[in-house]
Amino acid sequence: MTTVEVRIPPQIARQFGAQRWESVEADTVAAMTAALDGRFPGMAAQLLEPDGRLRGWINIFIDERDVRSLDGMETRLRSGLKVYIVPAIAGGRPTLHDES
């Protein structure tokens, strides 16, 4: 089995009592989320749609590449990788083009 380090966003880590970095054994991204859910029941529901796809506001990066641009949840993992779970961020101030 492959061991990877997973960076969990602070809001999700706090909700489940997880550390910011968790080591899990998994060969694919899907197995990684299942392993996290086994350790922290309910975490997968925060990350995944009911059909197993990543929720729209959750991104998972491996070596700075979004798993959606790889093989999605079936992306293979190898030992020593650092995997980052990153929630989408929205907000800011709208720009007014005509301030006259």
N, CA, C and O atoms as CSV, one atom per row, in Angstrom:
chain,resi,resn,atom,element,x,y,z
A,1,MET,N,N,0.850,-1.180,0.000
A,1,MET,CA,C,0.000,0.000,0.000
A,1,MET,C,C,0.892,1.239,0.000
A,1,MET,O,O,1.997,1.214,0.541
A,2,THR,N,N,0.422,2.291,-0.592
A,2,THR,CA,C,1.146,3.548,-0.733
A,2,THR,C,C,0.783,4.498,0.403
A,2,THR,O,O,-0.393,4.646,0.734
A,3,THR,N,N,1.783,5.144,1.001
A,3,THR,CA,C,1.527,6.128,2.058
A,3,THR,C,C,1.759,7.525,1.505
A,3,THR,O,O,2.822,7.819,0.958
A,4,VAL,N,N,0.746,8.391,1.653
A,4,VAL,CA,C,0.848,9.783,1.211
A,4,VAL,C,C,0.515,10.709,2.373
A,4,VAL,O,O,-0.179,10.329,3.316
A,5,GLU,N,N,1.026,11.926,2.281
A,5,GLU,CA,C,0.718,12.974,3.259
A,5,GLU,C,C,-0.383,13.842,2.669
A,5,GLU,O,O,-0.274,14.308,1.534
A,6,VAL,N,N,-1.440,14.058,3.440
A,6,VAL,CA,C,-2.583,14.833,2.962
A,6,VAL,C,C,-2.717,16.096,3.795
A,6,VAL,O,O,-2.804,16.037,5.022
A,7,ARG,N,N,-2.733,17.238,3.123
A,7,ARG,CA,C,-2.933,18.540,3.780
A,7,ARG,C,C,-4.429,18.805,3.791
A,7,ARG,O,O,-5.069,18.898,2.744
A,8,ILE,N,N,-4.976,18.927,4.998
A,8,ILE,CA,C,-6.416,19.130,5.177
A,8,ILE,C,C,-6.651,20.590,5.535
A,8,ILE,O,O,-5.984,21.118,6.424
A,9,PRO,N,N,-7.594,21.257,4.856
A,9,PRO,CA,C,-7.835,22.669,5.170
A,9,PRO,C,C,-8.278,22.843,6.621
A,9,PRO,O,O,-8.938,21.968,7.182
A,10,PRO,N,N,-7.911,23.979,7.228
A,10,PRO,CA,C,-8.171,24.159,8.663
A,10,PRO,C,C,-9.633,24.006,9.057
A,10,PRO,O,O,-9.923,23.419,10.099
A,11,GLN,N,N,-10.559,24.516,8.255
A,11,GLN,CA,C,-11.967,24.430,8.636
A,11,GLN,C,C,-12.460,22.986,8.659
A,11,GLN,O,O,-13.283,22.629,9.502
A,12,ILE,N,N,-11.973,22.162,7.754
A,12,ILE,CA,C,-12.365,20.749,7.746
A,12,ILE,C,C,-11.615,19.994,8.844
A,12,ILE,O,O,-12.198,19.140,9.512
A,13,ALA,N,N,-10.346,20.296,9.034
A,13,ALA,CA,C,-9.567,19.647,10.102
A,13,ALA,C,C,-10.212,19.894,11.462
A,13,ALA,O,O,-10.357,18.970,12.262
A,14,ARG,N,N,-10.598,21.139,11.723
A,14,ARG,CA,C,-11.241,21.464,13.021
A,14,ARG,C,C,-12.558,20.717,13.186
A,14,ARG,O,O,-12.845,20.178,14.255
A,15,GLN,N,N,-13.349,20.688,12.131
A,15,GLN,CA,C,-14.662,20.040,12.205
A,15,GLN,C,C,-14.555,18.564,12.598
A,15,GLN,O,O,-15.418,18.041,13.302
A,16,PHE,N,N,-13.491,17.897,12.139
A,16,PHE,CA,C,-13.365,16.457,12.372
A,16,PHE,C,C,-12.288,16.086,13.383
A,16,PHE,O,O,-12.064,14.903,13.639
A,17,GLY,N,N,-11.620,17.076,13.958
A,17,GLY,CA,C,-10.553,16.787,14.911
A,17,GLY,C,C,-9.316,16.196,14.259
A,17,GLY,O,O,-8.559,15.463,14.896
A,18,ALA,N,N,-9.114,16.514,12.994
A,18,ALA,CA,C,-7.953,16.014,12.255
A,18,ALA,C,C,-6.775,16.965,12.428
A,18,ALA,O,O,-6.940,18.119,12.821
A,19,GLN,N,N,-5.596,16.461,12.128
A,19,GLN,CA,C,-4.405,17.300,12.062
A,19,GLN,C,C,-4.388,17.982,10.698
A,19,GLN,O,O,-5.067,17.543,9.770
A,20,ARG,N,N,-3.614,19.050,10.580
A,20,ARG,CA,C,-3.497,19.724,9.282
A,20,ARG,C,C,-2.836,18.810,8.255
A,20,ARG,O,O,-3.156,18.888,7.069
A,21,TRP,N,N,-1.927,17.952,8.688
A,21,TRP,CA,C,-1.315,16.935,7.827
A,21,TRP,C,C,-1.670,15.573,8.393
A,21,TRP,O,O,-1.454,15.314,9.577
A,22,GLU,N,N,-2.208,14.711,7.565
A,22,GLU,CA,C,-2.520,13.339,7.950
A,22,GLU,C,C,-1.841,12.395,6.964
A,22,GLU,O,O,-1.863,12.633,5.756
A,23,SER,N,N,-1.245,11.336,7.471
A,23,SER,CA,C,-0.677,10.278,6.624
A,23,SER,C,C,-1.744,9.218,6.422
A,23,SER,O,O,-2.363,8.756,7.381
A,24,VAL,N,N,-1.957,8.833,5.169
A,24,VAL,CA,C,-2.916,7.766,4.882
A,24,VAL,C,C,-2.307,6.796,3.880
A,24,VAL,O,O,-1.437,7.159,3.089
A,25,GLU,N,N,-2.779,5.568,3.930
A,25,GLU,CA,C,-2.374,4.553,2.966
A,25,GLU,C,C,-3.465,4.440,1.923
A,25,GLU,O,O,-4.611,4.122,2.238
A,26,ALA,N,N,-3.098,4.704,0.669
A,26,ALA,CA,C,-4.071,4.653,-0.417
A,26,ALA,C,C,-3.337,4.628,-1.749
A,26,ALA,O,O,-2.278,5.238,-1.896
A,27,ASP,N,N,-3.907,3.918,-2.718
A,27,ASP,CA,C,-3.313,3.834,-4.055
A,27,ASP,C,C,-3.936,4.807,-5.047
A,27,ASP,O,O,-3.343,5.095,-6.088
A,28,THR,N,N,-5.139,5.321,-4.731
A,28,THR,CA,C,-5.820,6.279,-5.607
A,28,THR,C,C,-6.407,7.400,-4.757
A,28,THR,O,O,-6.486,7.292,-3.533
A,29,VAL,N,N,-6.815,8.470,-5.418
A,29,VAL,CA,C,-7.459,9.572,-4.703
A,29,VAL,C,C,-8.759,9.083,-4.061
A,29,VAL,O,O,-9.075,9.474,-2.938
A,30,ALA,N,N,-9.512,8.238,-4.758
A,30,ALA,CA,C,-10.751,7.697,-4.181
A,30,ALA,C,C,-10.457,6.909,-2.906
A,30,ALA,O,O,-11.167,7.054,-1.911
A,31,ALA,N,N,-9.422,6.081,-2.931
A,31,ALA,CA,C,-9.051,5.306,-1.742
A,31,ALA,C,C,-8.562,6.225,-0.630
A,31,ALA,O,O,-8.767,5.938,0.549
A,32,MET,N,N,-7.916,7.330,-0.999
A,32,MET,CA,C,-7.446,8.297,0.001
A,32,MET,C,C,-8.630,8.930,0.729
A,32,MET,O,O,-8.617,9.045,1.955
A,33,THR,N,N,-9.658,9.341,-0.025
A,33,THR,CA,C,-10.823,9.944,0.634
A,33,THR,C,C,-11.550,8.909,1.483
A,33,THR,O,O,-12.081,9.243,2.542
A,34,ALA,N,N,-11.582,7.656,1.032
A,34,ALA,CA,C,-12.201,6.593,1.833
A,34,ALA,C,C,-11.409,6.362,3.116
A,34,ALA,O,O,-11.999,6.151,4.176
A,35,ALA,N,N,-10.076,6.400,3.031
A,35,ALA,CA,C,-9.242,6.216,4.226
A,35,ALA,C,C,-9.453,7.358,5.214
A,35,ALA,O,O,-9.539,7.133,6.421
A,36,LEU,N,N,-9.537,8.585,4.698
A,36,LEU,CA,C,-9.808,9.725,5.582
A,36,LEU,C,C,-11.174,9.580,6.240
A,36,LEU,O,O,-11.336,9.875,7.424
A,37,ASP,N,N,-12.160,9.122,5.460
A,37,ASP,CA,C,-13.507,8.948,6.004
A,37,ASP,C,C,-13.541,7.829,7.040
A,37,ASP,O,O,-14.304,7.903,8.003
A,38,GLY,N,N,-12.728,6.799,6.855
A,38,GLY,CA,C,-12.645,5.730,7.848
A,38,GLY,C,C,-12.090,6.233,9.169
A,38,GLY,O,O,-12.506,5.790,10.240
A,39,ARG,N,N,-11.156,7.152,9.086
A,39,ARG,CA,C,-10.540,7.723,10.283
A,39,ARG,C,C,-11.397,8.835,10.873
A,39,ARG,O,O,-11.467,8.997,12.091
A,40,PHE,N,N,-12.049,9.599,10.001
A,40,PHE,CA,C,-12.867,10.750,10.414
A,40,PHE,C,C,-14.233,10.630,9.740
A,40,PHE,O,O,-14.471,11.254,8.706
A,41,PRO,N,N,-15.144,9.820,10.330
A,41,PRO,CA,C,-16.438,9.570,9.699
A,41,PRO,C,C,-17.166,10.864,9.330
A,41,PRO,O,O,-17.300,11.784,10.136
A,42,GLY,N,N,-17.627,10.894,8.080
A,42,GLY,CA,C,-18.351,12.054,7.570
A,42,GLY,C,C,-17.494,12.982,6.732
A,42,GLY,O,O,-18.022,13.852,6.039
A,43,MET,N,N,-16.170,12.810,6.783
A,43,MET,CA,C,-15.304,13.710,6.017
A,43,MET,C,C,-15.539,13.566,4.513
A,43,MET,O,O,-15.539,14.563,3.791
A,44,ALA,N,N,-15.738,12.345,4.040
A,44,ALA,CA,C,-15.958,12.154,2.602
A,44,ALA,C,C,-17.190,12.916,2.130
A,44,ALA,O,O,-17.205,13.427,1.010
A,45,ALA,N,N,-18.215,12.999,2.959
A,45,ALA,CA,C,-19.425,13.738,2.578
A,45,ALA,C,C,-19.142,15.226,2.408
A,45,ALA,O,O,-19.846,15.909,1.664
A,46,GLN,N,N,-18.120,15.732,3.090
A,46,GLN,CA,C,-17.725,17.135,2.918
A,46,GLN,C,C,-16.963,17.331,1.609
A,46,GLN,O,O,-17.007,18.410,1.019
A,47,LEU,N,N,-16.273,16.302,1.163
A,47,LEU,CA,C,-15.408,16.409,-0.005
A,47,LEU,C,C,-16.063,15.956,-1.300
A,47,LEU,O,O,-15.724,16.454,-2.373
A,48,LEU,N,N,-17.006,15.008,-1.210
A,48,LEU,CA,C,-17.535,14.344,-2.396
A,48,LEU,C,C,-19.036,14.506,-2.543
A,48,LEU,O,O,-19.771,14.617,-1.561
A,49,GLU,N,N,-19.474,14.518,-3.800
A,49,GLU,CA,C,-20.899,14.440,-4.116
A,49,GLU,C,C,-21.360,13.013,-3.810
A,49,GLU,O,O,-20.531,12.113,-3.676
A,50,PRO,N,N,-22.678,12.799,-3.699
A,50,PRO,CA,C,-23.159,11.435,-3.428
A,50,PRO,C,C,-22.706,10.399,-4.464
A,50,PRO,O,O,-22.597,9.215,-4.146
A,51,ASP,N,N,-22.441,10.841,-5.706
A,51,ASP,CA,C,-21.998,9.893,-6.738
A,51,ASP,C,C,-20.482,9.662,-6.735
A,51,ASP,O,O,-19.963,8.949,-7.594
A,52,GLY,N,N,-19.766,10.268,-5.762
A,52,GLY,CA,C,-18.335,10.034,-5.630
A,52,GLY,C,C,-17.440,11.046,-6.314
A,52,GLY,O,O,-16.219,10.988,-6.166
A,53,ARG,N,N,-18.026,11.980,-7.065
A,53,ARG,CA,C,-17.217,13.044,-7.679
A,53,ARG,C,C,-16.862,14.088,-6.633
A,53,ARG,O,O,-17.564,14.240,-5.633
A,54,LEU,N,N,-15.765,14.810,-6.868
A,54,LEU,CA,C,-15.415,15.914,-5.971
A,54,LEU,C,C,-16.500,16.974,-6.002
A,54,LEU,O,O,-17.049,17.288,-7.058
A,55,ARG,N,N,-16.803,17.521,-4.837
A,55,ARG,CA,C,-17.731,18.651,-4.800
A,55,ARG,C,C,-17.108,19.803,-5.576
A,55,ARG,O,O,-15.884,19.916,-5.643
A,56,GLY,N,N,-17.938,20.654,-6.160
A,56,GLY,CA,C,-17.459,21.746,-6.995
A,56,GLY,C,C,-16.545,22.714,-6.279
A,56,GLY,O,O,-15.674,23.324,-6.900
A,57,TRP,N,N,-16.730,22.861,-4.987
A,57,TRP,CA,C,-15.936,23.834,-4.230
A,57,TRP,C,C,-14.690,23.232,-3.593
A,57,TRP,O,O,-13.972,23.910,-2.858
A,58,ILE,N,N,-14.434,21.952,-3.877
A,58,ILE,CA,C,-13.243,21.272,-3.345
A,58,ILE,C,C,-12.299,20.940,-4.498
A,58,ILE,O,O,-12.716,20.429,-5.538
A,59,ASN,N,N,-11.037,21.236,-4.294
A,59,ASN,CA,C,-9.995,20.876,-5.257
A,59,ASN,C,C,-8.977,19.996,-4.540
A,59,ASN,O,O,-8.692,20.197,-3.359
A,60,ILE,N,N,-8.441,19.035,-5.252
A,60,ILE,CA,C,-7.361,18.209,-4.721
A,60,ILE,C,C,-6.197,18.309,-5.694
A,60,ILE,O,O,-6.335,18.057,-6.891
A,61,PHE,N,N,-5.046,18.686,-5.145
A,61,PHE,CA,C,-3.846,18.868,-5.950
A,61,PHE,C,C,-2.783,17.847,-5.557
A,61,PHE,O,O,-2.582,17.546,-4.380
A,62,ILE,N,N,-2.115,17.329,-6.577
A,62,ILE,CA,C,-0.969,16.442,-6.406
A,62,ILE,C,C,0.148,17.039,-7.254
A,62,ILE,O,O,-0.022,17.237,-8.457
A,63,ASP,N,N,1.276,17.322,-6.639
A,63,ASP,CA,C,2.382,17.945,-7.379
A,63,ASP,C,C,1.898,19.156,-8.176
A,63,ASP,O,O,2.248,19.314,-9.345
A,64,GLU,N,N,1.106,19.995,-7.550
A,64,GLU,CA,C,0.580,21.234,-8.122
A,64,GLU,C,C,-0.375,21.018,-9.294
A,64,GLU,O,O,-0.673,21.961,-10.026
A,65,ARG,N,N,-0.851,19.799,-9.477
A,65,ARG,CA,C,-1.805,19.517,-10.559
A,65,ARG,C,C,-3.138,19.110,-9.960
A,65,ARG,O,O,-3.209,18.264,-9.069
A,66,ASP,N,N,-4.187,19.727,-10.468
A,66,ASP,CA,C,-5.547,19.414,-10.040
A,66,ASP,C,C,-5.884,18.004,-10.520
A,66,ASP,O,O,-5.681,17.682,-11.691
A,67,VAL,N,N,-6.397,17.166,-9.622
A,67,VAL,CA,C,-6.712,15.789,-10.022
A,67,VAL,C,C,-7.759,15.753,-11.128
A,67,VAL,O,O,-7.851,14.764,-11.854
A,68,ARG,N,N,-8.552,16.820,-11.268
A,68,ARG,CA,C,-9.534,16.855,-12.356
A,68,ARG,C,C,-8.836,16.855,-13.720
A,68,ARG,O,O,-9.408,16.394,-14.707
A,69,SER,N,N,-7.605,17.368,-13.778
A,69,SER,CA,C,-6.857,17.383,-15.042
A,69,SER,C,C,-6.048,16.095,-15.222
A,69,SER,O,O,-5.400,15.903,-16.250
A,70,LEU,N,N,-6.089,15.233,-14.237
A,70,LEU,CA,C,-5.410,13.936,-14.311
A,70,LEU,C,C,-6.477,12.873,-14.552
A,70,LEU,O,O,-7.209,12.952,-15.539
A,71,ASP,N,N,-6.577,11.897,-13.683
A,71,ASP,CA,C,-7.592,10.844,-13.826
A,71,ASP,C,C,-8.681,10.961,-12.774
A,71,ASP,O,O,-9.311,9.966,-12.414
A,72,GLY,N,N,-8.907,12.180,-12.276
A,72,GLY,CA,C,-9.960,12.403,-11.294
A,72,GLY,C,C,-9.743,11.568,-10.044
A,72,GLY,O,O,-8.627,11.468,-9.535
A,73,MET,N,N,-10.807,10.979,-9.564
A,73,MET,CA,C,-10.737,10.197,-8.334
A,73,MET,C,C,-9.928,8.909,-8.509
A,73,MET,O,O,-9.517,8.297,-7.523
A,74,GLU,N,N,-9.701,8.500,-9.745
A,74,GLU,CA,C,-8.906,7.292,-10.005
A,74,GLU,C,C,-7.427,7.604,-10.217
A,74,GLU,O,O,-6.654,6.716,-10.576
A,75,THR,N,N,-7.027,8.857,-9.999
A,75,THR,CA,C,-5.618,9.224,-10.109
A,75,THR,C,C,-4.796,8.367,-9.157
A,75,THR,O,O,-5.105,8.268,-7.969
A,76,ARG,N,N,-3.749,7.750,-9.688
A,76,ARG,CA,C,-2.882,6.876,-8.895
A,76,ARG,C,C,-1.970,7.712,-8.009
A,76,ARG,O,O,-1.514,8.786,-8.401
A,77,LEU,N,N,-1.713,7.207,-6.817
A,77,LEU,CA,C,-0.813,7.849,-5.866
A,77,LEU,C,C,0.432,6.993,-5.710
A,77,LEU,O,O,0.396,5.779,-5.911
A,78,ARG,N,N,1.529,7.637,-5.351
A,78,ARG,CA,C,2.752,6.890,-5.047
A,78,ARG,C,C,3.318,7.396,-3.732
A,78,ARG,O,O,3.100,8.546,-3.351
A,79,SER,N,N,4.029,6.549,-3.059
A,79,SER,CA,C,4.565,6.890,-1.736
A,79,SER,C,C,5.373,8.175,-1.780
A,79,SER,O,O,6.111,8.450,-2.726
A,80,GLY,N,N,5.202,8.950,-0.714
A,80,GLY,CA,C,5.949,10.186,-0.563
A,80,GLY,C,C,5.281,11.410,-1.149
A,80,GLY,O,O,5.741,12.529,-0.923
A,81,LEU,N,N,4.196,11.221,-1.903
A,81,LEU,CA,C,3.508,12.378,-2.472
A,81,LEU,C,C,2.865,13.211,-1.379
A,81,LEU,O,O,2.470,12.700,-0.330
A,82,LYS,N,N,2.770,14.491,-1.646
A,82,LYS,CA,C,2.000,15.393,-0.797
A,82,LYS,C,C,0.743,15.759,-1.573
A,82,LYS,O,O,0.808,16.236,-2.706
A,83,VAL,N,N,-0.394,15.527,-0.941
A,83,VAL,CA,C,-1.691,15.782,-1.556
A,83,VAL,C,C,-2.336,16.925,-0.789
A,83,VAL,O,O,-2.359,16.925,0.442
A,84,TYR,N,N,-2.858,17.895,-1.523
A,84,TYR,CA,C,-3.451,19.079,-0.898
A,84,TYR,C,C,-4.940,19.128,-1.201
A,84,TYR,O,O,-5.346,19.111,-2.363
A,85,ILE,N,N,-5.750,19.189,-0.152
A,85,ILE,CA,C,-7.187,19.424,-0.301
A,85,ILE,C,C,-7.377,20.919,-0.113
A,85,ILE,O,O,-7.030,21.473,0.930
A,86,VAL,N,N,-7.935,21.572,-1.135
A,86,VAL,CA,C,-8.043,23.028,-1.122
A,86,VAL,C,C,-9.474,23.435,-1.454
A,86,VAL,O,O,-9.959,23.150,-2.548
A,87,PRO,N,N,-10.160,24.104,-0.511
A,87,PRO,CA,C,-11.498,24.599,-0.836
A,87,PRO,C,C,-11.386,25.824,-1.738
A,87,PRO,O,O,-10.444,26.609,-1.624
A,88,ALA,N,N,-12.350,25.975,-2.628
A,88,ALA,CA,C,-12.389,27.159,-3.486
A,88,ALA,C,C,-12.674,28.377,-2.625
A,88,ALA,O,O,-13.388,28.296,-1.626
A,89,ILE,N,N,-12.114,29.490,-3.019
A,89,ILE,CA,C,-12.310,30.740,-2.285
A,89,ILE,C,C,-12.979,31.727,-3.220
A,89,ILE,O,O,-12.564,31.896,-4.366
A,90,ALA,N,N,-14.006,32.370,-2.725
A,90,ALA,CA,C,-14.708,33.380,-3.511
A,90,ALA,C,C,-14.821,34.641,-2.676
A,90,ALA,O,O,-14.667,34.617,-1.455
A,91,GLY,N,N,-15.083,35.702,-3.334
A,91,GLY,CA,C,-15.268,36.957,-2.613
A,91,GLY,C,C,-14.526,38.076,-3.298
A,91,GLY,O,O,-14.111,37.959,-4.452
A,92,GLY,N,N,-14.367,39.140,-2.587
A,92,GLY,CA,C,-13.706,40.301,-3.156
A,92,GLY,C,C,-14.692,41.428,-3.351
A,92,GLY,O,O,-15.861,41.328,-2.977
A,93,ARG,N,N,-14.217,42.473,-3.927
A,93,ARG,CA,C,-15.042,43.653,-4.139
A,93,ARG,C,C,-15.276,43.825,-5.628
A,93,ARG,O,O,-14.322,43.800,-6.406
A,94,PRO,N,N,-16.522,44.000,-6.043
A,94,PRO,CA,C,-16.768,44.212,-7.465
A,94,PRO,C,C,-16.140,45.528,-7.915
A,94,PRO,O,O,-16.059,46.489,-7.150
A,95,THR,N,N,-15.704,45.550,-9.154
A,95,THR,CA,C,-15.128,46.759,-9.732
A,95,THR,C,C,-16.210,47.499,-10.489
A,95,THR,O,O,-16.931,46.914,-11.297
A,96,LEU,N,N,-16.318,48.779,-10.223
A,96,LEU,CA,C,-17.262,49.609,-10.959
A,96,LEU,C,C,-16.523,50.239,-12.124
A,96,LEU,O,O,-15.549,50.966,-11.928
A,97,HIS,N,N,-16.983,49.962,-13.335
A,97,HIS,CA,C,-16.307,50.486,-14.516
A,97,HIS,C,C,-16.641,51.950,-14.760
A,97,HIS,O,O,-15.808,52.697,-15.273
A,98,ASP,N,N,-17.827,52.359,-14.405
A,98,ASP,CA,C,-18.241,53.745,-14.639
A,98,ASP,C,C,-18.527,54.384,-13.294
A,98,ASP,O,O,-19.610,54.214,-12.736
A,99,GLU,N,N,-17.560,55.115,-12.777
A,99,GLU,CA,C,-17.718,55.739,-11.465
A,99,GLU,C,C,-18.140,57.194,-11.574
A,99,GLU,O,O,-18.067,57.924,-10.585
A,100,SER,N,N,-18.583,57.641,-12.755
A,100,SER,CA,C,-18.976,59.047,-12.914
A,100,SER,C,C,-20.393,59.305,-12.487
A,100,SER,O,O,-20.864,60.440,-12.563
